[in-house]
Amino acid sequence: MIKKILFTVAGLLAGLSLWAQTATKPAGSGTSSDPYQIATLDNLYWVTQNSSSWGSDFIQTADIDATATKNWNGGAGFSPIGNYSISFTGTYNGNDHIISGLFINLPTGEAGFFDHTGSGSVIENLGLENVDIGGTTNVGGLLAVGSATIRNCYTTGKITEASTSGVNTTSIGGLAGQTGNGNVSNCYSTCSINSVSTGQYFAGGLTGGSGGTITNCYATGAINISTTGSTGGLIALKGASGVVTNSFWDIQTTGVSTSQGGTGKTTAEMKTESTYTGWNFTTNTATVGPSSPFPGNLNSVTISGTRGAAITNGNQITYKYLENTIGTITLSDPSGHSQNVIVSPGQSTVTVSGGPFQGLTLHYTDHNDNTIYQNTITIPVWRIQSGINNGYPYLPGQTVPAGTGTSSDPYQIATLGNLYWVSQHSSSWGSY
């Protein structure tokens, strides 16, 4: 009997160790040139516990499985980054990676991967997949409330709001509860929106409310509301200064026919590329040059491995430089990323380390006479393909494996995210 009890206790301790939270400081110093490198769930936990880092720069370097957060904090789950007293004012670059299975249950608090963000904060290139997030007042998958710049992000899963005070004004959305005066671009959410609030609420497929800009975004998640209030397929409440451009919601899957911004479309229309006026759909590889005003001696530049929205770290740029002197190529983009490349005669290849680049301008300085040339490459942001992401547009950070699923070009399963994608797309189960 004693042995049995000892075994039982040992088993419980072993189980608890699997759920334990360990704060592991990430590599890096948190500056723009040396951001904190978020590689594990333990790194993320460190961020939540160190509010002094919330004004720093972060870059995610791997896909992260966050399903263990369901057992954190006595069932409350993941503790959001930023709060009412100390907003997140830094930058978080997901680097085209995902966080899967994030769980938050705060029945008396605001909830989102980020809680409060301040002016100047940037969240980009991040996918949150299969989230289960619940809270009150402001609830969203990526953000509860704030004025961040959010670009190239998406959320899937379910969002739940359960205010029972009868007095709270609640904003709930698949991507964000409220985005304030922030700018949101190239984002989408398929999260279901669920509310049993007894107070006033604003529930939107993408965001509950916005007084900033929303550009090239969409929402498809079902909106399930048990009481009266304001709903919007894309956005429920748009402030006087709010502007929504080239953005859409699926009127069939959301179950909502109105929105304070955006255009409602049928499911069939939402799966048609021509619906998305002004969006950038193109192929994976971009080639430029020679092209005026770019010099003929740098006669070609090929970008490879982009998968869509950005030239990310580890992608390669192959250039051919024919002059017999040394020059410098400076890669830069509107997001402030930059990298200098010293080029020599002949053909060479450089690996991107200063990205990811959202669009790309190449500035070439000829060291003979210090002449500066430049050319701009438009990097594709969106892709759309039958059988991937249920036929809706998707972003490059989404965990769609490389390949087309044929015997000659099978899907290449390289990450846990790729496996999760297979489990969620039954149309691929007859593929290679």
N, C-alpha and C positions, 0 to 999 in steps of 0.2 A: 504493500500500500504506500509506504514511504517512497519507494522508488518511483511509483506511478506519479505521485505528487511532484517529485523532483523533476521528472521528465516533463510534466505538464508546465511547471514553472519555467523550465529551460526553454520549452517551445514558445511560451508567451514572450519571454525576453528576446528570443531570436526574431519573433514576428515584430516586436516593437522596434528592434534595431533596424529592420527594413524600412520603417516609417519615420525613423529619427531624422530631425532636421540638423544638418551640419553646415555652419556658415564658413565657406571656404573663400577667402579673398581671391578674386580673379587676377590673372596677370595683367600688367599694364599699370599706368599711373593715373588714368582718368582724364588725360588731356586730349586735345584734338589730334595731336601727332602721335600719341601713345595711349589710346583709349583702353579702358578696362575690357578684357576679353572674356565674354560670358560663354563658357563652354559646357557647363553642367548645371543641374538643378541646385546643387550646393552653392554655386556662384550666384545664382538668382536669389537664394535665401540670404546670402551675405548682403546683397543690395537692399533687401527689405529691412534688414536689421541695422543698416548704417546710413541714417538719414543725411549724414555729412557728405555722402557721395551723390546726393540727388541733384547736384548741379554739375556733375561730371559728364564725360563722354564715354559711351559704351558701344561695343561692337560684339555681336553674337557670332561665334565661330563654329557652332555645330547645332544640329537639331537637338531639341531637349524634350525628353519624355517627362511630363509633370503629373502623371496619374497618381503618384504618391501623395500629392498635396491633399487628396481627399481625406487623408488620415491626420492631417496637421492641425495643430491648435485646437484640439478637442472637438474636431468636426467643423471648425470655421474655415479650414483650408488655408490657401495661400494668402498672405498678408499683402495687400496692394502696395505698390510703390508710390510714394507721395501721400500727403494727407492735407487736411484743412489748414493745419498750422504750418507745415513745411511742404510746399509744392515741389514737384519734380520740374526743374528748369534746365536740365541738361539735354543731351541727345542720346537716342537709342537707335542704333543701326542694326537691324536684324540680319543684314548681309545675306538676304534671300534664304534665311533659315526659318524653321517653324518651332513653336512650342505646342505640344499636344497634351490634351487631357487636363488642362488647368482647372482646378476646382476652387470656388470661393462661395461661402455661405455666411452672409452677414445680415441677418434679419433686422438689425437695428442700425445698419450703416451703409454707406455708399460702397459700391463694388465695381471693380474692373481690374485688369492687369495693372494699369495705372489708375490711381484714385484721383488726385488733383495734379494738374500740370499748369505751369505758369507761362507767361508770355516769353517767347524765345525758345521754348522747348521744341524738339524735333523727334518724331517717331517715324521710322521709315523701314521699308524692305522686310516686313515681318508678317508671318502667318501664324494665327492662333487657331488650332484645329481641335474640334471636339471639346470645346469648353463647356463647363457647367457652372454658371455664375449667377448667384442670387444675392439680392440686397434690397435697399430701400432708398428713396429720395432721388438718387442718380445711379443708374446701373447700365453698364455697357460691357461688351466683350474686351475691347482694347483699353477703353478709357471711361471712367465714371463722369468726370467733368473737368473742363479746362480749355485753354486757348492754344493748344499745341498746333504745330504744323504736322500733319499726318499725310504720308504719301506711300503708295505701293504697299498697302497692308490689307489683310483680309481676316475674317473670323468665320468659323463654323461651329455649330453646337447649339446650345440653348441658353437663353437669358431669362431670368425670373425675377419679378418684383413683387413684394408681398407686404406693402405698408398697410397696417390695419388701424392707424391712429385716426383716420378720418380727416386729418388736417394737413398732412404733408402734400406739397406739390411735387409730383414725381415725374422724372424724365427717364425714359428707358429706350435703348436702341441696340441693334445688333453689333455695331461697331463702337458706338459711344452713347452715353446718356445725354450729355450736352457737350458741344464743341465750342461754345462761347464765340469769340471773334477769331477762332483759328481757321486755318486753311486745310481742307481735306481734298486730296486728289488721288485718282487712280486707286481707289479702294472699293471693296465690296463686302457684303455680309450675307450669309445664308442662314444665320442663326434664327431659330424660332424665338418669338417674343411672347412671354407669358406674364400676365399681371392679374393679381387678385386684390389690387389696392382698393381701399374704401375712400381714398382721398381723390383729389384732382390729379390727373396724369396726362402725360404726352408720350405716346408710344410710336416710334418710327422704325421702319425696317433697317435703316442705316443709323440714324441718330434721332433722339427725341426732340432735340432743339439745336438751332444754330443761328448765330448772328454774323458768321463769317462767310467763307466761300466753300462750295462743294462742286468739284469739277471731275467729270469722267468717273462717276461712281455708280454702283447699282446695288439693289437688295432683292432677295427672293424669299426670305424666311417667312413662315406663317406667323401672323399676328393674332394671338388669342387673348382677348380681354374680357373679363367677367363683369365689369361694371361700365358705366358710361364715362366718356372722356374724349380726348382728342387723339386720333390715330392718323398716321400717314404712311403710305407704302414705302416712301423713302425718308421723309422728314415730317414730324408732327407739328412743330412750331418753328417758323422762320422769323427771325427778328427783322426790324426795319432795314438794317444794313446788310442782311443776308442775301447772297447771290448763289443760285444753283444753275450750273451750266452742263449741258451734255450728260445728264444723269437720268437713270431710269429705275423703275421697279416692276416686278412681275405681278400684274393685277390678279392672276389666277392663283399662284402659289402663296402670295401674302394674304389673299382674301380681302384686300383693301383696294378700293377704286379711286381714292383721292389722296392727295399729298400737298403740302404747302410748297413744294418744289419738285422739279423733275417731271418725267413723262411716264405714264403708265403704259405698259405693253403686255401683249399676250405672251404665254410661254414660248410659242413658236417664234414670235418676233424677237424675244430676248435671246434666242439661240441662233439668231441670224446676224452675221457680221455687219451688214449694211444698216442695221438699226442704229449702230453706235457712231453717229456722225461726229467727226472730229477726233476720234480715237485712233491710236497708232497701232495697227496690226501689220506685222511684217514678218520676215523670216528670221532665222536664228543668226545668220552671219551677214555682216555689213561690210562692203568693200568700197573704198573711195579712192579717187585719184587716177591719173593726174587731173586736177581740176583747178581752174583759176579761182582765187589768187594763189593757190598752193603751188610751190615751185615744181617744175618738171623733174628736177633731180631727185626728189622724193617721190618716185613714180607710182608707188602703191602702198596702201595700208589696209590690212585685213584684220578684222576683229573676229575672233572665233570663240565658241563656247559660251555665248551670252545667254542662251535660253530665254531671252525676252527682255525684261525691263531694264537691265543694267549690265555693264561690264563689271563683273565682280572680281574680288581678289582671287588670284589663281588663274583667271582667264588670261589668254595670251593675245598680244598684238604683234603681228608680223609686219615688218616694214622693209622696203627696199630703198636703200640710199646709195646713189650712184656717184656723188661728188667725191673728190679726193681729199676733202677736208672734213673736220669734225663739226657737227651741229648738235643742237639740243631740241628735243621735242618735249613740250610741256602739255600734259593732258590735264584738262580741267572741265568742270561742269557747273551748272547753276547752283548746285547744292554746296559748293565750296570745297569739294574734293579735288586734289591735285597730285600730280606725280611728274617728276622730271626724268627724262630718258636721254642719255648721251648716245648719239648715233654715230657710227663709223661707216666707212665705205663698204659696199656689198650688202647682202641681205642679212637680217638679224631678227631675233625675236625677244620681246621683253614680256615678263610676267607682271601682271597688274598687282600692285601692293597698296596703292593709295586710294582704291575705290571703295565701294562700287560707284561707278559713274552713271548718272542719270542723264542720258544725252552726252555728247562728248565734243569738246572743241580741242583741236590739235593746234598748238602754237609752235611753229618751227623757227628757231633762231639760227641763221647762217653765221657761223663764227668767222667767216672771211670778212664780212662787212657789217655784221650785227643786224642785217635785215630780218624783220619778223614777218612771217606769213601765218595765215591761219585758215583752217577749214573746219566745218562742223559736220559731225556724223549724227544722224537721228537714230537713236537706239530704240528698238521696238519695246513697247510697254505691255501690250496685251497679246494674247493668243486665243484662238477659238478653234475647237476641233470636236467633231461628233465623238461621243464616247469618253471624253475627258471633261471632268468637272460637270458632269451631267449635261454637257453641251453648251454651258454658259461660258463667257469669257473667263480666262484665268491669268494669274500673274506668274512670273517665272519662279518665284520662291515657293510656289505651291509644289507639293511633293510628287508631281507627276514624273514617273521615271523616264529617262531618255529612251528613245526607240519608238517604234510604231506598233509593236506587238505581233509582227509577222515572223515567219521562220528565218527569213534573211535579215530581219532587223528587230530582234526580240526586245521587249522591255528590259531595261538594265536596272536591277534592284540593288541599290548601293547603300541605302539608309533605312532606318526604322520608319521614317516618313514615307518612303516608297512602298514599304509593306502595308502601312496603314492605308495608303491610297488604293492598293489592290483590294483590301478588305472592304472598302467603301464603294467600289465600282464593279458591280457584278457583270457589267458588259465586257469587262476585260478577262473574265474567268475562262474564256475559250481561246485566249491568246498565248503567245510564246513569251 
